[in-house]
Amino acid sequence: MSKYTESIEVNCKGLTCINSSPASVCVECLSRYEIEETGDIDTMQDELYEKAVDPWFSWSKCDTCGSKLGGNRYDAHGFDANGAVIHLDICEDCLVYFANGDEPDNWN
């Protein structure tokens, strides 16, 4: 196991099904992108995907690998043991890892 995957394991302990995208069932995503909660999940998700196309820069650590380097952040979500949706802000390395399984070449 690499240092990167060890860090993912520690930071994501208790979370399952991590999805690297915005979600219409996430209150934080709806608020961040100013989406009105109408109850029509499909319409809300379409509107969310239209607005959430670009990453944002942050100096905050990545919620999944713990990297403290500044960089682009993306919306992601996991589920806790009770099935609640947990909003995560992830770095580009984690976006690629969760989407494709590719680990970064240089990570610390």
N, C-alpha and C positions, 0 to 999 in steps of 0.2 A: 504494500500500500504506500502511495506517495505522500509527501507532506500535504500536498493539495487535497487529496481525497480524505486524509485524516482530519484536516480542518473542516471539510464539508461535513463529515460524519459528526464531529463535535458540535458545530454550529447548527446543524439540522436535526439534532437528536430529538426524537419524538414526533418529527414531521414525516408525513408520507405523501406520495404522489406530487412531487414538486413540479409545477407547470410554469414555464417561463413566458408568460403572457399576461396582459391585463384581463380582468374578469368582471363581468357584470353582476356577479354575486358578492363582490367586494366593496364594502362601503367606502374604503379609502380610495379605491380606483374611481368610483363614481364621483366622489368629492373632488379628487385631484383634477379630473377632466370635465368637471361641471356637467355631469350627466344626471338628468332628472330620473328618479326611481319611479317608473311607471307601472312596473309589474310585468311588462312585456319584455321578457329576457332576450328574445331574438333581436328586437329593435334596439334595446339598450346595448347589446353586444356589438351590433353593427355600428352604432354611433361611437362607441368606445374605440373600436378598431380604426375609425376614421380620425379620431382625435389623438390617439396614443401611438403615433407612428414614429416619433423621434425620441431618442434617449435624452436624459438631462445630465448635466455635470454635477457632481457632488464630491465633497471631501469626506463625507460620512463613510464609515466602513461598510463593506459588503455584508449583507445579512446572512449569506450562506457560506462564503469562504473566510470571511473575517478580514480580508485585505483592507488596509488602512490607506492605500494609495488613492489619490483623487482620480476620477475618471467618469466615464459615462455609466449611468445606472438605468436599469430596466425594471419594469414591474414583473413580479413573479408571485406564486402562491403555493402554499402547502396546506395540508390538513393536519390538525392535531389529533390526539387520541380520541377526542370526543366528536370528531368530524367537523369542527369549526374551521372556517377558512382563515388562514394566517397570511397577511400581506407581507411581502418581502421586496426589498430593493436590492437588486443583484448587479454585479459588475459584468463587463463583457466576457471575461474568462468563464464566469459561471453560466452566462447565457449560452455560450457555445457548448459548455460541458453538459448542461441539462438538455439541450436540443440534440446534440450529436454524440455525446460521450467523450469528446476530445479534451484532454487535459492540456493546460498551458505549458509551453516549453520552459519558460522562466517564471517561477512563482516563489514568493517568499513572504 
